[in-house]
Amino acid sequence: MLRLTLKKESNISYHEQLYQQISSSIRNGELPSQEHLPTVRELAAQLKVNYNTVRSVYLRLQQEGLVDCRQGRGTIVSNSVGDGLLTRNPIHLALLAKETIHKVKALGYTMDEFSRVLSCVLPEINQFPVLFLRFTELEVTEYMRLVQYHLPSVMVEGRTIEDFSQQVECDANFLQQYKAIVIPPCVNLKLPKDAPPIVSLDFIPDPTTVIPVMEAYPRNTKVGLICATIRGGAGMINDLYNAGITHLDIRTIEANHAEVFDLITTCDVAYISKPGYMVKPHLLTLPKVKEFQEIPDHHGINELRKLVTH
């Protein structure tokens, strides 16, 4: 049974309190797979909170693969969460699988056709993969997709830097299965001499969308940058400065910070990063908030392309 308590005196928003309690109950098994959650309207009435608050929490849980929302079935805990065979990122893997199936069906193909083609192409991509490292699971999930988009024929696996470092300490031999290791520019790894080559890859503001808009803002325009971590915010500011954007009054905040709505209110416009969006997806629905679109830097992606194609 779902037991929820909201603290009115807390500095944490109702959305965040509700999300943390439900997601924790799902991850620790208190809410098993296929368990039905109350409807949005029922839970809003039970907790005496706004309907849209509950709706945005359910949407966030669905986007993270923790629940499935189907018309006529209600909201249920996802099957993949309790799958003991999926030890690494089961939620993100299930989400990726669902997205792929939806795209296949949207293009008019049957699952039988997709399965046959998949069995044919698997041998083609059965090669040494590229290992993609980032600080958090959110960064791995979002930025790895950008790498895969620019290098569609390359297998890319992702890990957090902490997880990677622990594995290297236990047994560095696992490195031999990779063609290259992709790291953030600010990271220095101490690896064995026979380790795969390392590629430093940064992600920069999209020069076709973000930069022209930023350049057009009047001097001292108050611009908020919403990110998943403070480190991510510092990186966003540095990227804008490198692109010549120095005339704005820029302020950063973490997406789950209690004062994020206050910052949005005091700014003329706010931008949210991909990882930040994964933390608080409903922020992008606010009129002032735009997506901070990024692309891999040209030098890094070309260096990686040369490594994997030779």
C-alpha positions in Angstrom: 0.0 0.0 0.0 1.3 3.5 -0.9 1.9 5.6 2.2 2.7 9.2 1.5 3.2 12.2 3.8 3.7 15.8 2.7 5.4 18.3 5.0 4.0 21.8 4.5 6.7 23.4 6.5 9.5 21.8 4.4 11.6 23.9 2.0 11.3 21.0 -0.5 8.4 21.4 -3.0 5.4 19.1 -2.9 6.4 17.8 -6.3 9.9 16.8 -5.1 8.5 15.3 -1.8 6.0 13.2 -3.7 8.4 12.1 -6.3 11.1 11.0 -3.8 8.6 9.0 -1.8 7.0 7.2 -4.7 10.3 6.5 -6.6 11.9 5.2 -3.4 9.0 2.9 -2.7 9.3 1.5 -6.2 13.1 1.1 -6.1 13.2 -0.6 -2.7 10.4 -3.1 -3.7 7.8 -1.7 -1.4 5.7 -1.1 -4.6 6.1 -4.3 -6.7 5.9 -4.6 -10.5 2.4 -4.2 -11.8 1.2 -2.5 -8.6 -1.5 0.0 -9.5 -1.0 3.6 -8.2 -4.0 5.8 -7.3 -5.3 8.0 -10.2 -4.0 11.5 -10.4 -7.3 12.9 -9.3 -7.6 10.4 -6.4 -4.1 11.1 -5.1 -4.5 14.9 -5.4 -7.7 14.7 -3.4 -6.1 12.4 -0.8 -3.1 14.7 -0.3 -5.0 17.9 -0.8 -2.6 19.2 -3.5 -3.0 20.6 -6.9 -4.0 18.1 -9.7 -1.1 19.3 -11.9 1.5 18.6 -9.1 0.5 14.9 -9.0 0.3 14.8 -12.8 3.8 16.2 -13.3 5.2 13.6 -10.8 3.5 10.7 -12.6 4.9 12.1 -15.9 8.4 12.2 -14.4 8.1 8.7 -13.1 7.0 7.5 -16.5 9.8 9.3 -18.3 12.3 7.6 -16.0 10.7 4.2 -16.7 9.5 3.6 -13.2 5.8 3.4 -14.1 3.7 2.8 -17.2 0.7 5.0 -17.8 -1.9 3.6 -20.2 -5.4 4.9 -20.9 -7.9 2.5 -19.4 -5.3 0.7 -17.3 -4.2 3.6 -15.1 -0.7 4.0 -13.7 1.2 0.8 -12.8 4.8 0.0 -11.6 6.9 -1.0 -14.6 7.8 -4.7 -15.0 11.5 -3.9 -15.6 12.1 -2.4 -12.1 11.9 -5.8 -10.3 13.8 -7.8 -12.9 16.7 -9.4 -11.1 18.5 -10.2 -14.3 18.9 -6.6 -15.2 21.6 -5.4 -12.8 22.8 -2.3 -14.6 20.4 0.6 -15.3 17.2 -1.6 -15.7 15.0 1.5 -15.8 16.9 3.3 -18.5 17.3 0.1 -20.5 13.5 -0.5 -20.4 12.9 3.1 -21.4 15.2 2.8 -24.3 13.5 -0.5 -25.4 10.1 1.1 -25.2 11.2 4.1 -27.3 12.7 1.9 -29.9 9.5 -0.3 -30.2 7.3 2.8 -30.4 9.4 4.2 -33.3 9.4 0.9 -35.1 5.6 0.6 -34.9 5.2 4.3 -35.8 7.0 3.7 -39.1 4.6 0.9 -39.9 6.8 -2.1 -39.3 5.7 -5.2 -37.4 7.6 -6.7 -34.4 8.3 -9.8 -36.5 10.0 -7.7 -39.2 12.0 -5.8 -36.6 13.1 -9.1 -34.9 14.3 -10.5 -38.2 16.3 -7.4 -39.1 17.7 -7.2 -35.6 19.1 -10.8 -35.9 20.7 -9.8 -39.2 22.4 -6.6 -38.0 23.6 -7.9 -34.7 26.7 -9.6 -36.2 27.6 -6.3 -38.0 27.7 -4.4 -34.7 29.3 -7.2 -32.7 32.6 -5.2 -32.4 34.6 -3.7 -29.7 32.4 -1.0 -28.2 33.3 2.5 -27.1 33.1 3.2 -23.3 31.4 6.5 -22.5 32.1 8.0 -19.1 30.3 10.8 -17.3 29.8 11.8 -13.6 26.1 10.8 -13.1 23.7 8.3 -14.6 21.6 11.2 -16.0 24.6 12.6 -17.9 25.5 9.1 -19.2 21.9 8.5 -20.4 21.4 11.9 -22.1 24.8 12.6 -23.6 25.4 9.0 -24.7 22.4 9.4 -27.0 24.1 12.4 -28.7 27.2 10.3 -29.3 25.2 7.5 -30.7 23.3 9.9 -33.0 26.6 11.2 -34.5 28.1 7.7 -34.7 25.1 5.4 -35.4 27.2 2.4 -36.5 29.3 2.3 -33.3 28.3 0.4 -30.2 28.5 2.8 -27.1 28.3 1.6 -23.5 28.0 4.1 -20.7 29.2 4.1 -17.0 29.6 6.7 -14.3 33.2 7.6 -13.5 32.8 6.3 -10.0 31.6 2.9 -11.2 34.4 2.8 -13.8 37.1 3.6 -11.2 35.9 0.9 -8.8 36.0 -1.6 -11.7 39.5 -0.7 -12.7 40.7 -1.1 -9.1 39.1 -4.6 -9.0 40.2 -5.8 -12.4 41.7 -3.6 -15.1 41.6 -6.4 -17.7 38.0 -5.5 -18.6 39.4 -2.5 -20.4 40.6 -4.7 -23.3 37.0 -5.2 -24.5 36.7 -1.5 -25.6 37.9 0.3 -28.7 38.2 3.6 -26.9 37.3 5.4 -23.7 35.4 8.7 -23.9 35.8 11.1 -20.9 34.9 14.7 -20.0 37.7 17.3 -20.7 38.2 18.0 -16.9 38.9 14.3 -16.0 42.4 12.7 -15.8 42.4 9.0 -15.7 45.4 6.9 -14.5 45.1 3.7 -16.6 47.5 0.8 -17.5 49.8 1.3 -20.5 47.8 -1.2 -22.6 44.5 0.5 -22.0 42.5 1.7 -25.0 43.0 5.2 -26.3 41.3 8.0 -24.4 39.2 10.6 -26.2 38.3 13.9 -24.5 34.8 14.9 -25.6 32.9 18.0 -24.5 29.3 19.0 -25.3 28.8 22.6 -26.4 25.8 24.9 -26.9 24.2 24.3 -30.3 25.6 27.0 -32.5 22.6 26.9 -34.7 20.0 27.5 -32.0 21.2 28.5 -28.5 24.1 30.8 -29.4 22.3 33.0 -31.9 19.4 33.5 -29.4 21.8 34.3 -26.6 23.7 36.8 -28.7 20.5 38.6 -29.5 19.6 39.2 -25.8 20.2 42.8 -24.6 23.1 43.5 -22.3 22.5 42.4 -18.7 19.5 40.3 -19.5 19.0 38.0 -16.6 19.4 34.4 -17.8 19.0 31.4 -15.5 20.8 28.1 -16.2 19.1 25.1 -14.6 21.2 22.0 -14.4 21.3 18.6 -12.7 24.5 19.5 -10.7 26.5 22.6 -9.8 29.4 21.2 -11.8 27.1 21.0 -14.8 26.1 24.7 -14.3 29.7 25.8 -14.2 30.3 23.9 -17.4 27.4 25.6 -19.1 28.7 29.0 -18.2 32.2 28.2 -19.4 30.8 26.9 -22.7 28.9 30.2 -23.2 31.9 32.3 -22.4 34.0 30.3 -24.9 31.3 31.1 -27.5 31.7 34.8 -26.8 28.5 35.2 -24.6 29.8 37.5 -21.9 27.2 40.3 -21.9 24.5 38.5 -19.9 23.7 38.4 -16.2 23.9 34.6 -15.8 22.7 32.7 -12.7 22.8 28.9 -12.2 20.9 26.6 -9.9 20.3 22.8 -9.5 17.0 21.6 -10.9 16.0 20.0 -7.6 16.9 23.0 -5.5 14.1 24.4 -3.3 14.6 27.9 -4.8 14.5 26.9 -8.5 11.1 28.5 -9.0 12.2 31.7 -7.4 15.2 31.9 -9.8 12.9 31.4 -12.8 10.6 34.1 -11.5 13.5 36.7 -11.1 15.1 35.9 -14.5 14.0 37.2 -17.9 14.5 33.7 -19.4 15.8 30.4 -18.2 17.5 27.4 -19.9 17.4 23.8 -18.6 20.1 21.2 -19.5 19.2 17.7 -20.7 20.2 16.1 -17.3 18.4 18.9 -15.5 15.3 18.2 -17.5 15.5 14.5 -16.5 15.5 15.6 -12.8 12.6 18.1 -13.2 10.8 17.5 -16.6 7.8 19.7 -15.7 10.1 22.8 -15.6 10.2 22.8 -19.4 6.5 23.4 -19.5 6.9 26.8 -17.8 6.7 29.8 -20.2 10.1 31.2 -19.3 12.0 28.0 -19.6 13.7 26.8 -22.8 15.8 23.7 -23.6 19.6 24.2 -23.5 20.4 22.2 -26.6 23.9 20.8 -26.9 26.0 19.0 -29.5 29.4 17.1 -29.2 32.3 19.4 -30.0 33.6 18.9 -33.5 37.2 18.1 -32.6 36.3 15.4 -30.1 33.7 13.6 -32.2 36.0 13.6 -35.2 38.9 12.1 -33.2 36.5 9.4 -31.9 35.2 8.7 -35.4 38.8 8.2 -36.7 39.5 5.7 -33.9 36.4 3.6 -34.4 36.6 3.5 -38.2 40.2 2.3 -38.5 
